[in-house]
Amino acid sequence: MARRWHFEVGRVRATTRLGCDFLRSLLQPVRGSATPGRHHDVPSVATDLGAGVVRSLPARLRLLSWNIHRSYDARGVVESLRWLMVDREPHVLLLQEVPVYPHGPWWLEPDVRELLEGLHLLFAPIHRVARPTAYYPFRESGLLIGVRALPESHRTVRLPVASQPKLGRNHRVERIALGVRCRAGGLAPEIWNVHLENTARPSARARQAMALASALSEGPLIVGGDFNTLFGPLEGVAAALEAVGLLRVVPRNQRRMSPSIDHVFVRGASCAAGEVLRLRGSDHLPLAAEVEFAAALPGTG
């Protein structure tokens, strides 16, 4: 009971602080788009859970993108993930706000590791915490990509600062994008996981999207994640990605009036379809997509 009470107090404090930080970034926006060293290495961790023996994914990919919200409802997330892994059998998994606890990473906890068996995992942090608390029980949280094949390469890109510093001196938040390149059919698409800033103006998120777009390779692409497009048509994120040939996969069952902040964009696909899955465990809903890439032409690939 005491632990739950500390958690709820932490929730109130964090929500209040984030609200104030959001207002501050709206009234005193960060100007400019340059981010020194954004192409420099960002620490990442790779873990192979059995995918190393597979060299290529099929041309038609099943993908799942989900912000698990730091696994506050740990049991709900694991139960939903178990259903997803069995029912949907994804080739690619894009997770956001994945925690690394003081005792170790979330994805290596026994019940989670069992579900992710057969995936190659790559993690890069976004949010680092100096002193974990009941509401922020992790040392860091960030982006996790899982693929059912050994990637040919991976890279991270630092995104422009889009908001004033938030949550106080015990927290460091640095937005990045994490990408892998895998063989799929006769092609080698890049697959990116992204989580854009939430406490920022739409124009700031558009700068982050433009920075990502400028760093993308030529050829087939998948870009998915939590884009925090809170202001709907006022956001310029989709336009920034469409400018480099990416098209949004519109979920066939998306509710018209519901906020849409989680997206998947593709380039070079012969067909793509999406679906919102209404499962418990997070304040976000998983987004499933099937993407098929056109066969490579002779002499390409």
N, C-alpha and C positions, 0 to 999 in steps of 0.2 A: 504493500500500500504506500509506504514512504517513497519507494522508487517511482511509483506512478505519479505521486504528488510532485516530486522533483521534476519529473518529465513535463507535467502540465505547466508548472511555473516556468520552466525553460521554454516551452512553446509560446507562452504569452510574451515573455521577454524577447524572444527571437522575432516573433511576428511584429511586435511594436518597433523593434530596432530596424527590421527590414522595411517597414512602412516609412519610417523616418529617413532611412537611407535612400529609398526610392524617391521620396519627395525632394530630397537634397539633389539627387542626380537630375530630376526634372527641372529644378530651379537653377542649378549650377551645372549644366551639362559639360561633359568632357569634350573639348574641341580637338579637331584634327583626326587623322586616320593612321598616322605613322606609329608603328610599334617597333622600337629598336630590337634587333635580334630575333624577330618573330620566326625566322627560318632556322634558328639555332636549335640544337637538340633539346627536347623536353624529356625528362626522365620517364621511362616506360618499363613495364614488367611483362614478360612473356611467359606463359605457362602452357605446356602441351599436355592435354588429357587424352591423347590417343589419336589425334588427327594427323600426326607426322607421317603416317604410312600412306595417306591419301594425297595425291599430287594435283588433282583437278576436281572442281565442282561441276555439276551438270549445267547445261546451257540455260535451263529453266530453274531459277533460284527461288526458294522459299525463304523469306526474310521476316524477322520480328524486331520491332523497335519499341522500347519501353523504358520510361523513367520510373525506376522503382522507389524513388523518394527516400533514399538512404535506408531502405528496409526497416522503417519504423514499425510496420506491421509485418514482422519477419515471417510469421507463420503464414499469413495470407499471401505474401509474395511467393514463398516456396510452394504453397499449394497451387497457386495459379501457374507458376512456372512449370510445375510438374505436368499439369494438364497441357500447357502449350507445347512442351517438348515431346509429349506422347502424341497428341492429336495433330499438331501442325508439323512436326519433324523439320524444324527450320535448318537450312544450310548455313544461314548467317544470322547472328544474334547481335543486336546493337542495344546496349543497356547504358542508361545514364544515372548519375548519382549512386554509383556503386561504392560501398564503403570498404575501407581497410581499417579494421578495429585494432586496438592495442595488442590483442592476442593473435591477430593474423587477418588475412584477406577473407572477405565474405565468400568468394567463389571457391575457397578451399575448405569451408566448413563441410563436414561429412555429408549432410543431406543435400547441400547445393552441389558439391563436387560430383556426387552420383548422377545428378540431373544433367550436368554439363560434360559427362563422359563422352569422348569422341570429338571434342572441339579443341582447336588451338585458340588460346585466349591471349589477348593483348590489352593491357590496362595502362592508362595515363591519368594522373591526378589533376583535378581542377581546384578543389577546395581543401586546404590544409588547416588543421586545427592544432594550436599550440598546447591547449589543455582540454582534453575531452570532458564533456559534461553529460548529464542525463539526457539532454535533448540533442547534443552533438557527441554521440558516444564513440566516434571514430577519430583516427589520426588524420585520415584524408579520405576524400571520395572523388570519383571522377568517371571516366568513360571506359567501358569494357566492350571489346569486339570479340565475338566467338565465331569461328568458321570451321567447317568440317573438312578442311584441307590445310596443308602447310602453306602459309603465304609465301609469295616470292619476295616480298619486301614490305616494309611498313615505314611510316613517317608521321611526324606530328607538326602542326603549324600553330604558332602563337597568334591569337587574334587581337585586334586593337582593343585597348582599354575603352570600355563603353560607359562606365559609371564611376562615381566617386567611391573611395574605399568604404567597405561596409562590414558590419558585424563587429567592429572593434579590432583592437590590436592583436587579439588571440586568433584571428582568422585571416587567412590569405587566400583570395580567390583570383585565379588567373585563367581566363577562357582560352581554350585550345580546340583544335579539331584533330582527330586521330584517324588515320587511314591505313588500309592494307591493300595490297595488290594480290589477287588470286587468279589462277587459271579457272575458267568457267567455259566449258565447251571448247571452242577453238579460239577464244579470246582471253584477255587478261584484264578484266575491269578493276578499277580502283573502287574500294568501298569505304565510305567515310562515316564516322560517327561524330556528332556535333551537339553542343549544348550552349546556345547563345545566352547573353546576359538578360536577366529578368528585371533588375532595377535600373532601367535605362529608357531613354526616349526611343521611339521607332527608328529615328535617323541613325542612332548609335548602333542598333542591331543591323541596320542596312550596311553600315561601314564594316561590321564584322563579316557579314555575308559577302561583301565585295572583296575583302581580303582573302577569304577562303576561295572565292571564285578565281582570283588571280593566281592562286597557288595550285589549282587543280591541273592534273595532266591532261593531255589530249586523249581522245578515245572514250570507250564506254565507262560510265560512272554510275554509282549509287551513292547518294548523300542522304542520310537519315538522322533523326534524333529529335531533341526538344529545342525548337527554335524560339520559344517564348514570344510568339507573335500575338501579343495580348490585344493589340489595337486593330486587328482585322485588316480592312482595306487601307488603313493608314500606314501599314508596314511596307517597307521596300525590300524585304528579304527575298521574296519570290522573284521579283523583277531582277535583282542582282544575279540570281542563279540562272534565271531564264536567259539572261544576256550571254551566257556561255553555253547555251544549248540544253540546259537541264529543264525537264518538265515535271511538274508535281503529279504524283500518283494520288488521285482523288478517291478516297474510300467510298465504296458503293453504298454504305449504310451510315454515312456521316450525317448527324442531325443538323438541320439548317441553322438553327439558332444557337447551337452550342459553340463555345470557344474552340478554336482550332490552333493549337500551338505545337503539336507533334506532327511531323511531316516526313515523307519520303520523296526524293526527287531522283530522276533517272535520265541518263543520256545514252543513246545508242541502242535502246531496247526495241525489239520488234513488237512486244506487247507487255503491258504491266497492269496489274489490278491490285486494289487495296481494300482492307476491311478493318474497322474498329472492333476490338474484342472487349466486351464488357465483363471484366474480371476484377476481383477484389485484390487488395494488398497495397495499393498505392493511390495517391490522388490523381494519377494519370492512368489512362487506359492503353493497353498494348495496341500497337498498330501492326497488322500483318500485311505483307505484300508478296505477290508473285511477279517476278521479273524474268523475261526471256530475252536473251541477247541474240541478235541476228548472227548467222554463221559468218566467220571471217572469210573474206575474199582471198583467192590465191595470191600468195606473196605478201599477205598482211598478217596481222595477229599479234 
